[in-house]
C-alpha cells in the first residue's frame, strides 16, 4: 500500500516535470518578428496585414507602417495590402523583416461596376442619370481620366 502511494507521487512528479519541459520547449520555438511595410516609393503603408501562413495569427501595421507579431521560428509571414501584390517571406529565426510592397497592376477589363437601387422620388436629394448601353460602347479612354467620344 505504501509502495503504491510512492509510485503515484513519483508518477505525478514525473508528469509535472515533463509538462514544464514541454512548455519551455514550446516557448523556445516562438520568435517575435517586427519591422515596417512600405510601398515601392518608400512611403509607409498603414493598415497592411501580416499573417502567419496557414493560421489565423496576424497583425496590422500601425500609422507609421510598423508591425510586431509572435510566431514559430520556421513560420512564413504573408504580407498583403489593397492594390499591392501579396508577398510571402520565411521567418528563419529573423527578428526584423522590412517589406517593400509592389503595386499590382490589372486591366480595366477586370473591373465590373454595377448599381441598382429603388427609391421614392420624394426621398431623393441628389441628381440621378440613366446611362444607356449605346452611349457607353462609343466611349474610348485617351489618357488619365479624360474620356472622348
N, C-alpha and C positions, 0 to 999 in steps of 0.2 A: 504494500500500500504506500509506504513511504517512498519507495523507488518510483512509483507511478507519478507522484507529485513532483519529484525531482525531474523526471523526464518531461512532464508538462511545462515546468518552469524553463527548462533548457530549451524546449521547442519554441516556446513563446519568445524567449530572449533571442534565439536564433532568427526567428521570423522578423523581429523588430530590427535586428542588425541588417538583415537583407533589405528591408524596406528603406532604411536610412541610406544604405549604399546605392540602391536603385535611384532614390530621389537625388542624390548628389550626382550620379551619372547623367540623369536627365537634365539637370541644371547645367552641367558641363557641356552639353551638346547644343545649348542655345547661345546665340550671339545677337547683340543689339547693333543694328546697322542704321547709320544716319547719313545724310547728305543733302544735296539740293538738286532741284529739277529746273532746267532752263530750256528755252527754245533755241533754234539754230541762230538766232540773232543775239543770244546772250541775255535775253530778258527772262526773269523768273516766271514760273508757272504756278500760281496759287490754285489749289483745287485739283492738282494731278493726283492720281491714285497709285499706290504701291501695294501690291497684294502678293502674298506668298503663294506661288503656283500650287494648285491643287487643294487649297484650303480657303477658308473664309477669313483668314488672318490678314488684315490690311490696314492701311492708314491713308490719310490725305495730306498733301503738302499745305503748309500754312501760308500766310500772306506774303512771306519772304521766299517761298518756294522750298522751304526746308521740311524734312520728314525724319522720323525715327520709328523703327519697328524692330521687335524681337522675334527671331525665327531660328530654325535649325541651321547649323553651320554649313550644311551641304544643300540648303534650300535654293530656290530660284525666285527672284523678285520679278514681277510683271508690272511694268510702268505703263500707264495709259492716260491720255488726255484727249478731249474732243478736238477733232481736226488734226491729230498727230498720229503717227504710226506707233503701234504698240511695240514695246521693247522688253525682252526677257534677258535678265542678267543673273548669272550664277554667283552666289554669295562667296563660296570657297573661303570661309573664315575671314572675309574682309569686314572691317567695321565702318568704312566710309565708302559710299558709292555715289558719285555725282553723275547725273544723267543729262544728256542733251537730246531733247525730243526733236524729231524730224517731221516737217509738215507732210501730211498725207494728201496727195492730190487725187482728185476724181473729177470725171467729166460731168457736164450738165445733164447728160442723158441718164445719170443715176439719180437725179433729184425728181421727186414726184410731189407736186403741191395739190392738195385737194381742199376744198372749202365748201361747206354747205350748212346753212342754218336757217331756221324759220323763226320769224318774229312778227309781232303785230306792228303795223305801220305807226301806231301811236307811241310805241316803245322806242323807236329809232331816234338816235341823237346825232348820227353821222351820215355820211354820204354812202350810197350803195350804187355799184355799177355792175351791169351784166355784160360779160365779155363773151362774144360768140367765137366759136372754134375757128371760123374762117379768118377772122382778124388776127388770131394768134399764129396760124400757119404761115402768114405772109410776113412775119416779123423776123429780122435777122439781127444778130449781135455783131457790133463793129469792134468797139474797144471799151474796156471798163464796164460801166452800167448804162451806156448810151445805146439806145435802140434806134434803128432806122427801118423804114418800110420799103 
